[in-house]
Amino acid sequence: MKRKLGNSLEVAPIGLGCMGLSFAYGPASRKQDGVNLIRKAYELGVTFFDSAEAYGPFANEELLGEATAPF
């Protein structure tokens, strides 16, 4: 199942909030653990990942970029 976001972008109805991977809930996760989690979520159908420059700063986007580069 997909939902339309804006005019044409389709995303899964359930997203993955990535803040806890690099910020806020105790120490940051190991980078490879975050990459593995994001890739597994994608394999399971997640296509909406929430990130912000404040989660690091910029570390969260870099992690998300590395994890999603293959797709």
Phi and psi restraints in degrees (range 20) as a CNS / XPLOR table:
assign (resid 1 and name C) (resid 2 and name N)
       (resid 2 and name CA) (resid 2 and name C) 1.0 -127.1 20.0 2
assign (resid 2 and name N) (resid 2 and name CA)
       (resid 2 and name C) (resid 3 and name N) 1.0 156.0 20.0 2
assign (resid 2 and name C) (resid 3 and name N)
       (resid 3 and name CA) (resid 3 and name C) 1.0 -123.4 20.0 2
assign (resid 3 and name N) (resid 3 and name CA)
       (resid 3 and name C) (resid 4 and name N) 1.0 144.6 20.0 2
assign (resid 3 and name C) (resid 4 and name N)
       (resid 4 and name CA) (resid 4 and name C) 1.0 -82.9 20.0 2
assign (resid 4 and name N) (resid 4 and name CA)
       (resid 4 and name C) (resid 5 and name N) 1.0 130.0 20.0 2
assign (resid 4 and name C) (resid 5 and name N)
       (resid 5 and name CA) (resid 5 and name C) 1.0 -114.1 20.0 2
assign (resid 5 and name N) (resid 5 and name CA)
       (resid 5 and name C) (resid 6 and name N) 1.0 113.1 20.0 2
assign (resid 5 and name C) (resid 6 and name N)
       (resid 6 and name CA) (resid 6 and name C) 1.0 77.3 20.0 2
assign (resid 6 and name N) (resid 6 and name CA)
       (resid 6 and name C) (resid 7 and name N) 1.0 -142.1 20.0 2
assign (resid 6 and name C) (resid 7 and name N)
       (resid 7 and name CA) (resid 7 and name C) 1.0 -85.8 20.0 2
assign (resid 7 and name N) (resid 7 and name CA)
       (resid 7 and name C) (resid 8 and name N) 1.0 -32.4 20.0 2
assign (resid 7 and name C) (resid 8 and name N)
       (resid 8 and name CA) (resid 8 and name C) 1.0 -144.6 20.0 2
assign (resid 8 and name N) (resid 8 and name CA)
       (resid 8 and name C) (resid 9 and name N) 1.0 -15.6 20.0 2
assign (resid 8 and name C) (resid 9 and name N)
       (resid 9 and name CA) (resid 9 and name C) 1.0 -73.2 20.0 2
assign (resid 9 and name N) (resid 9 and name CA)
       (resid 9 and name C) (resid 10 and name N) 1.0 128.3 20.0 2
assign (resid 9 and name C) (resid 10 and name N)
       (resid 10 and name CA) (resid 10 and name C) 1.0 -108.8 20.0 2
assign (resid 10 and name N) (resid 10 and name CA)
       (resid 10 and name C) (resid 11 and name N) 1.0 132.4 20.0 2
assign (resid 10 and name C) (resid 11 and name N)
       (resid 11 and name CA) (resid 11 and name C) 1.0 -133.2 20.0 2
assign (resid 11 and name N) (resid 11 and name CA)
       (resid 11 and name C) (resid 12 and name N) 1.0 162.0 20.0 2
assign (resid 11 and name C) (resid 12 and name N)
       (resid 12 and name CA) (resid 12 and name C) 1.0 -66.2 20.0 2
assign (resid 12 and name N) (resid 12 and name CA)
       (resid 12 and name C) (resid 13 and name N) 1.0 149.5 20.0 2
assign (resid 12 and name C) (resid 13 and name N)
       (resid 13 and name CA) (resid 13 and name C) 1.0 -70.2 20.0 2
assign (resid 13 and name N) (resid 13 and name CA)
       (resid 13 and name C) (resid 14 and name N) 1.0 -15.5 20.0 2
assign (resid 13 and name C) (resid 14 and name N)
       (resid 14 and name CA) (resid 14 and name C) 1.0 -117.3 20.0 2
assign (resid 14 and name N) (resid 14 and name CA)
       (resid 14 and name C) (resid 15 and name N) 1.0 128.8 20.0 2
assign (resid 14 and name C) (resid 15 and name N)
       (resid 15 and name CA) (resid 15 and name C) 1.0 -110.3 20.0 2
assign (resid 15 and name N) (resid 15 and name CA)
       (resid 15 and name C) (resid 16 and name N) 1.0 175.5 20.0 2
assign (resid 15 and name C) (resid 16 and name N)
       (resid 16 and name CA) (resid 16 and name C) 1.0 -117.1 20.0 2
assign (resid 16 and name N) (resid 16 and name CA)
       (resid 16 and name C) (resid 17 and name N) 1.0 117.5 20.0 2
assign (resid 16 and name C) (resid 17 and name N)
       (resid 17 and name CA) (resid 17 and name C) 1.0 -79.1 20.0 2
assign (resid 17 and name N) (resid 17 and name CA)
       (resid 17 and name C) (resid 18 and name N) 1.0 123.3 20.0 2
assign (resid 17 and name C) (resid 18 and name N)
       (resid 18 and name CA) (resid 18 and name C) 1.0 -99.0 20.0 2
assign (resid 18 and name N) (resid 18 and name CA)
       (resid 18 and name C) (resid 19 and name N) 1.0 2.0 20.0 2
assign (resid 18 and name C) (resid 19 and name N)
       (resid 19 and name CA) (resid 19 and name C) 1.0 -55.3 20.0 2
assign (resid 19 and name N) (resid 19 and name CA)
       (resid 19 and name C) (resid 20 and name N) 1.0 -45.2 20.0 2
assign (resid 19 and name C) (resid 20 and name N)
       (resid 20 and name CA) (resid 20 and name C) 1.0 -66.7 20.0 2
assign (resid 20 and name N) (resid 20 and name CA)
       (resid 20 and name C) (resid 21 and name N) 1.0 -10.5 20.0 2
assign (resid 20 and name C) (resid 21 and name N)
       (resid 21 and name CA) (resid 21 and name C) 1.0 -76.0 20.0 2
assign (resid 21 and name N) (resid 21 and name CA)
       (resid 21 and name C) (resid 22 and name N) 1.0 -24.6 20.0 2
assign (resid 21 and name C) (resid 22 and name N)
       (resid 22 and name CA) (resid 22 and name C) 1.0 -135.7 20.0 2
assign (resid 22 and name N) (resid 22 and name CA)
       (resid 22 and name C) (resid 23 and name N) 1.0 1.4 20.0 2
assign (resid 22 and name C) (resid 23 and name N)
       (resid 23 and name CA) (resid 23 and name C) 1.0 -164.3 20.0 2
assign (resid 23 and name N) (resid 23 and name CA)
       (resid 23 and name C) (resid 24 and name N) 1.0 149.7 20.0 2
assign (resid 23 and name C) (resid 24 and name N)
       (resid 24 and name CA) (resid 24 and name C) 1.0 88.0 20.0 2
assign (resid 24 and name N) (resid 24 and name CA)
       (resid 24 and name C) (resid 25 and name N) 1.0 -50.5 20.0 2
assign (resid 24 and name C) (resid 25 and name N)
       (resid 25 and name CA) (resid 25 and name C) 1.0 -99.2 20.0 2
assign (resid 25 and name N) (resid 25 and name CA)
       (resid 25 and name C) (resid 26 and name N) 1.0 69.0 20.0 2
assign (resid 25 and name C) (resid 26 and name N)
       (resid 26 and name CA) (resid 26 and name C) 1.0 81.4 20.0 2
assign (resid 26 and name N) (resid 26 and name CA)
       (resid 26 and name C) (resid 27 and name N) 1.0 -163.2 20.0 2
assign (resid 26 and name C) (resid 27 and name N)
       (resid 27 and name CA) (resid 27 and name C) 1.0 -65.8 20.0 2
assign (resid 27 and name N) (resid 27 and name CA)
       (resid 27 and name C) (resid 28 and name N) 1.0 152.3 20.0 2
assign (resid 27 and name C) (resid 28 and name N)
       (resid 28 and name CA) (resid 28 and name C) 1.0 -61.2 20.0 2
assign (resid 28 and name N) (resid 28 and name CA)
       (resid 28 and name C) (resid 29 and name N) 1.0 149.3 20.0 2
assign (resid 28 and name C) (resid 29 and name N)
       (resid 29 and name CA) (resid 29 and name C) 1.0 -67.0 20.0 2
assign (resid 29 and name N) (resid 29 and name CA)
       (resid 29 and name C) (resid 30 and name N) 1.0 159.5 20.0 2
assign (resid 29 and name C) (resid 30 and name N)
       (resid 30 and name CA) (resid 30 and name C) 1.0 -63.6 20.0 2
assign (resid 30 and name N) (resid 30 and name CA)
       (resid 30 and name C) (resid 31 and name N) 1.0 140.2 20.0 2
assign (resid 30 and name C) (resid 31 and name N)
       (resid 31 and name CA) (resid 31 and name C) 1.0 -54.6 20.0 2
assign (resid 31 and name N) (resid 31 and name CA)
       (resid 31 and name C) (resid 32 and name N) 1.0 -46.8 20.0 2
assign (resid 31 and name C) (resid 32 and name N)
       (resid 32 and name CA) (resid 32 and name C) 1.0 -65.2 20.0 2
assign (resid 32 and name N) (resid 32 and name CA)
       (resid 32 and name C) (resid 33 and name N) 1.0 -33.2 20.0 2
assign (resid 32 and name C) (resid 33 and name N)
       (resid 33 and name CA) (resid 33 and name C) 1.0 -63.6 20.0 2
assign (resid 33 and name N) (resid 33 and name CA)
       (resid 33 and name C) (resid 34 and name N) 1.0 -41.3 20.0 2
assign (resid 33 and name C) (resid 34 and name N)
       (resid 34 and name CA) (resid 34 and name C) 1.0 -64.2 20.0 2
assign (resid 34 and name N) (resid 34 and name CA)
       (resid 34 and name C) (resid 35 and name N) 1.0 -44.4 20.0 2
assign (resid 34 and name C) (resid 35 and name N)
       (resid 35 and name CA) (resid 35 and name C) 1.0 -59.6 20.0 2
assign (resid 35 and name N) (resid 35 and name CA)
       (resid 35 and name C) (resid 36 and name N) 1.0 -46.3 20.0 2
assign (resid 35 and name C) (resid 36 and name N)
       (resid 36 and name CA) (resid 36 and name C) 1.0 -62.3 20.0 2
assign (resid 36 and name N) (resid 36 and name CA)
       (resid 36 and name C) (resid 37 and name N) 1.0 -41.9 20.0 2
assign (resid 36 and name C) (resid 37 and name N)
       (resid 37 and name CA) (resid 37 and name C) 1.0 -62.3 20.0 2
assign (resid 37 and name N) (resid 37 and name CA)
       (resid 37 and name C) (resid 38 and name N) 1.0 -47.0 20.0 2
assign (resid 37 and name C) (resid 38 and name N)
       (resid 38 and name CA) (resid 38 and name C) 1.0 -63.1 20.0 2
assign (resid 38 and name N) (resid 38 and name CA)
       (resid 38 and name C) (resid 39 and name N) 1.0 -43.3 20.0 2
assign (resid 38 and name C) (resid 39 and name N)
       (resid 39 and name CA) (resid 39 and name C) 1.0 -66.2 20.0 2
assign (resid 39 and name N) (resid 39 and name CA)
       (resid 39 and name C) (resid 40 and name N) 1.0 -37.9 20.0 2
assign (resid 39 and name C) (resid 40 and name N)
       (resid 40 and name CA) (resid 40 and name C) 1.0 -66.3 20.0 2
assign (resid 40 and name N) (resid 40 and name CA)
       (resid 40 and name C) (resid 41 and name N) 1.0 -41.6 20.0 2
assign (resid 40 and name C) (resid 41 and name N)
       (resid 41 and name CA) (resid 41 and name C) 1.0 -59.1 20.0 2
assign (resid 41 and name N) (resid 41 and name CA)
       (resid 41 and name C) (resid 42 and name N) 1.0 -42.7 20.0 2
assign (resid 41 and name C) (resid 42 and name N)
       (resid 42 and name CA) (resid 42 and name C) 1.0 -62.6 20.0 2
assign (resid 42 and name N) (resid 42 and name CA)
       (resid 42 and name C) (resid 43 and name N) 1.0 -43.5 20.0 2
assign (resid 42 and name C) (resid 43 and name N)
       (resid 43 and name CA) (resid 43 and name C) 1.0 -58.2 20.0 2
assign (resid 43 and name N) (resid 43 and name CA)
       (resid 43 and name C) (resid 44 and name N) 1.0 -32.6 20.0 2
assign (resid 43 and name C) (resid 44 and name N)
       (resid 44 and name CA) (resid 44 and name C) 1.0 -87.9 20.0 2
assign (resid 44 and name N) (resid 44 and name CA)
       (resid 44 and name C) (resid 45 and name N) 1.0 4.2 20.0 2
assign (resid 44 and name C) (resid 45 and name N)
       (resid 45 and name CA) (resid 45 and name C) 1.0 107.0 20.0 2
assign (resid 45 and name N) (resid 45 and name CA)
       (resid 45 and name C) (resid 46 and name N) 1.0 -0.4 20.0 2
assign (resid 45 and name C) (resid 46 and name N)
       (resid 46 and name CA) (resid 46 and name C) 1.0 -75.4 20.0 2
assign (resid 46 and name N) (resid 46 and name CA)
       (resid 46 and name C) (resid 47 and name N) 1.0 126.5 20.0 2
assign (resid 46 and name C) (resid 47 and name N)
       (resid 47 and name CA) (resid 47 and name C) 1.0 -127.1 20.0 2
assign (resid 47 and name N) (resid 47 and name CA)
       (resid 47 and name C) (resid 48 and name N) 1.0 7.5 20.0 2
assign (resid 47 and name C) (resid 48 and name N)
       (resid 48 and name CA) (resid 48 and name C) 1.0 -121.1 20.0 2
assign (resid 48 and name N) (resid 48 and name CA)
       (resid 48 and name C) (resid 49 and name N) 1.0 115.1 20.0 2
assign (resid 48 and name C) (resid 49 and name N)
       (resid 49 and name CA) (resid 49 and name C) 1.0 -120.3 20.0 2
assign (resid 49 and name N) (resid 49 and name CA)
       (resid 49 and name C) (resid 50 and name N) 1.0 124.1 20.0 2
assign (resid 49 and name C) (resid 50 and name N)
       (resid 50 and name CA) (resid 50 and name C) 1.0 -93.7 20.0 2
assign (resid 50 and name N) (resid 50 and name CA)
       (resid 50 and name C) (resid 51 and name N) 1.0 127.7 20.0 2
assign (resid 50 and name C) (resid 51 and name N)
       (resid 51 and name CA) (resid 51 and name C) 1.0 -145.7 20.0 2
assign (resid 51 and name N) (resid 51 and name CA)
       (resid 51 and name C) (resid 52 and name N) 1.0 165.9 20.0 2
assign (resid 51 and name C) (resid 52 and name N)
       (resid 52 and name CA) (resid 52 and name C) 1.0 -155.7 20.0 2
assign (resid 52 and name N) (resid 52 and name CA)
       (resid 52 and name C) (resid 53 and name N) 1.0 152.7 20.0 2
assign (resid 52 and name C) (resid 53 and name N)
       (resid 53 and name CA) (resid 53 and name C) 1.0 -64.6 20.0 2
assign (resid 53 and name N) (resid 53 and name CA)
       (resid 53 and name C) (resid 54 and name N) 1.0 -21.6 20.0 2
assign (resid 53 and name C) (resid 54 and name N)
       (resid 54 and name CA) (resid 54 and name C) 1.0 -71.9 20.0 2
assign (resid 54 and name N) (resid 54 and name CA)
       (resid 54 and name C) (resid 55 and name N) 1.0 -16.4 20.0 2
assign (resid 54 and name C) (resid 55 and name N)
       (resid 55 and name CA) (resid 55 and name C) 1.0 -83.7 20.0 2
assign (resid 55 and name N) (resid 55 and name CA)
       (resid 55 and name C) (resid 56 and name N) 1.0 61.9 20.0 2
assign (resid 55 and name C) (resid 56 and name N)
       (resid 56 and name CA) (resid 56 and name C) 1.0 168.0 20.0 2
assign (resid 56 and name N) (resid 56 and name CA)
       (resid 56 and name C) (resid 57 and name N) 1.0 -68.0 20.0 2
assign (resid 56 and name C) (resid 57 and name N)
       (resid 57 and name CA) (resid 57 and name C) 1.0 -75.8 20.0 2
assign (resid 57 and name N) (resid 57 and name CA)
       (resid 57 and name C) (resid 58 and name N) 1.0 145.9 20.0 2
assign (resid 57 and name C) (resid 58 and name N)
       (resid 58 and name CA) (resid 58 and name C) 1.0 71.3 20.0 2
assign (resid 58 and name N) (resid 58 and name CA)
       (resid 58 and name C) (resid 59 and name N) 1.0 -13.8 20.0 2
assign (resid 58 and name C) (resid 59 and name N)
       (resid 59 and name CA) (resid 59 and name C) 1.0 -62.5 20.0 2
assign (resid 59 and name N) (resid 59 and name CA)
       (resid 59 and name C) (resid 60 and name N) 1.0 -36.2 20.0 2
assign (resid 59 and name C) (resid 60 and name N)
       (resid 60 and name CA) (resid 60 and name C) 1.0 -67.1 20.0 2
assign (resid 60 and name N) (resid 60 and name CA)
       (resid 60 and name C) (resid 61 and name N) 1.0 -43.6 20.0 2
assign (resid 60 and name C) (resid 61 and name N)
       (resid 61 and name CA) (resid 61 and name C) 1.0 -65.7 20.0 2
assign (resid 61 and name N) (resid 61 and name CA)
       (resid 61 and name C) (resid 62 and name N) 1.0 -37.8 20.0 2
assign (resid 61 and name C) (resid 62 and name N)
       (resid 62 and name CA) (resid 62 and name C) 1.0 -65.1 20.0 2
assign (resid 62 and name N) (resid 62 and name CA)
       (resid 62 and name C) (resid 63 and name N) 1.0 -40.9 20.0 2
assign (resid 62 and name C) (resid 63 and name N)
       (resid 63 and name CA) (resid 63 and name C) 1.0 -62.4 20.0 2
assign (resid 63 and name N) (resid 63 and name CA)
       (resid 63 and name C) (resid 64 and name N) 1.0 -48.0 20.0 2
assign (resid 63 and name C) (resid 64 and name N)
       (resid 64 and name CA) (resid 64 and name C) 1.0 -62.9 20.0 2
assign (resid 64 and name N) (resid 64 and name CA)
       (resid 64 and name C) (resid 65 and name N) 1.0 -40.6 20.0 2
assign (resid 64 and name C) (resid 65 and name N)
       (resid 65 and name CA) (resid 65 and name C) 1.0 -62.6 20.0 2
assign (resid 65 and name N) (resid 65 and name CA)
       (resid 65 and name C) (resid 66 and name N) 1.0 -43.7 20.0 2
assign (resid 65 and name C) (resid 66 and name N)
       (resid 66 and name CA) (resid 66 and name C) 1.0 -64.3 20.0 2
assign (resid 66 and name N) (resid 66 and name CA)
       (resid 66 and name C) (resid 67 and name N) 1.0 -43.3 20.0 2
assign (resid 66 and name C) (resid 67 and name N)
       (resid 67 and name CA) (resid 67 and name C) 1.0 -67.1 20.0 2
assign (resid 67 and name N) (resid 67 and name CA)
       (resid 67 and name C) (resid 68 and name N) 1.0 -35.7 20.0 2
assign (resid 67 and name C) (resid 68 and name N)
       (resid 68 and name CA) (resid 68 and name C) 1.0 -94.6 20.0 2
assign (resid 68 and name N) (resid 68 and name CA)
       (resid 68 and name C) (resid 69 and name N) 1.0 -3.7 20.0 2
assign (resid 68 and name C) (resid 69 and name N)
       (resid 69 and name CA) (resid 69 and name C) 1.0 -52.8 20.0 2
assign (resid 69 and name N) (resid 69 and name CA)
       (resid 69 and name C) (resid 70 and name N) 1.0 -40.2 20.0 2
assign (resid 69 and name C) (resid 70 and name N)
       (resid 70 and name CA) (resid 70 and name C) 1.0 -66.4 20.0 2
assign (resid 70 and name N) (resid 70 and name CA)
       (resid 70 and name C) (resid 71 and name N) 1.0 -21.2 20.0 2
